[in-house]
Amino acid sequence: MAEPIKNKRPDPAVAPTPQNTPLNAAPISSHAQQPGIASIKEEDLGAAAASIFAKDPRLVSLIQGRLGSLVGKSSGYIESLPTEVKRRVSGLKGIQKEHSKLEAEFQEEVLQLEKKFFAKFTPLYEQRAAIVNGKTEPTEDLVKAGEEDEEDEGASVEDKAATSGDVKGIPEFWLSAMKNQISLAEMITDRDEGALKSLIDIRMEYLDKPGFRLIFEFAENEYFTNKIITKTYFYQNESGYGGDFIYDHAEGDKIDWKAGQDLTVRIEQKKQRNKTTKQTRIVKKTVPTESFFNFFSPPKPPTDDDDETAEDIEERLELDYQLGEDIKEKLIPRAIDWFTGEALAFEELDEDDYANFDEDDDEDEDDDSEDHDDEDESEEDEEDGSKPKQEPSECKQS
């Protein structure tokens, strides 16, 4: 039997924590923050502690687990208060409930105000789409207003127009705008650009209940038959802490890819050699790949069975939500500023953003990938040239 440790300090008391932890708000308005994942940030720790954590990542995991177990637990202080003080605390909670009702009412009125002004913006968006797609030309007043802050822009445009030939509208307007928006640019691969060049318009609409729908309209193209592809963001019926709308989930349209044109998958091929006959064959396999069009296959919220992957799914949900907000709040309202790049001057970018924006990720995603020698113990389908069954493609959010 082990002897007790001498001079051992008693276990520390449970640290005081809030009685109610605020919900993670995902407001419909751009004036509040997107949902975030709670984490321990290294900059909040001392240099010595950061060094210790770097050497032993298990310590970080242990601390995070300990802190997680404390959330929502009472420190015992409230329970120890006299009865009359507890009654006053309950009264303050009652006041807070009234405050929460007003906050929810405020958020609802903000939403109605957004919808009211969105109706006023819509004719401007329609006018923009007509000019971009060459259905009409801007008036002289519009051109003059746009040139007021530009030096000699009118002359340079006029000179180019004389030699540019018959160009309809503004070619690749939406693709160029999206590639200048950092979060979207990181999702667009070289293979995606051919399809995105056929984008006619990107617009949005509010739902009858809290939420919104993004609408991508395409011209005829060689990749898919859809003329319209939408993605809808839904919010929970209950308001969160502070009256904000809480993001629930998103749903995207199914893309009807033409034969061999699915940009969300690629074909891997490798050699297989039978151990008995020593014959080899080329086997092709369909595997998911990075693509902007994975945006229309949003991740599903984690379930109780996804404990090991819950953190990864939460991060993907957060990214998916933020991309939708960026399109709704930044790209659509100021598309011309993203097309010209002027909007970048108003973005707060860190060094990582600049690095990601400048680097050229030329990933080789051709169908003819490098062959790999792989011995296959299966003795079925020995015939050369046989076509193995393709695995179902999985569109996953990048």
Secondary structure by P-SEA (a helix, b strand, c coil): ccccccccccccccccccccccccccccccccccbbbbbbbcccccaaaaaaaaacaaaaaaaaaaaaaaccccccccccccaaaaaaaaaaaaaaaaaaaaaaaaaaaaaaaaaaaaaaaaaaaaaaaaaaaccccccaaaaaaaaccccaaaaaaaaaaacccccccccaaaaaaaaacaaaaaacccccccccccccccccccccccbbbbbbbbcccccccccbbbbbbbbbccccccbbbbbcccccccccccccccccbbbbbbbbbbccccbbbbbbbbbbbbccccccccccccccccccaaaaaaaaaaaaaaaaaaaaccccccaaaaaaccccccccccaaaaaaaccccccccccccbbbbbbbcccccccccccccccccccccc
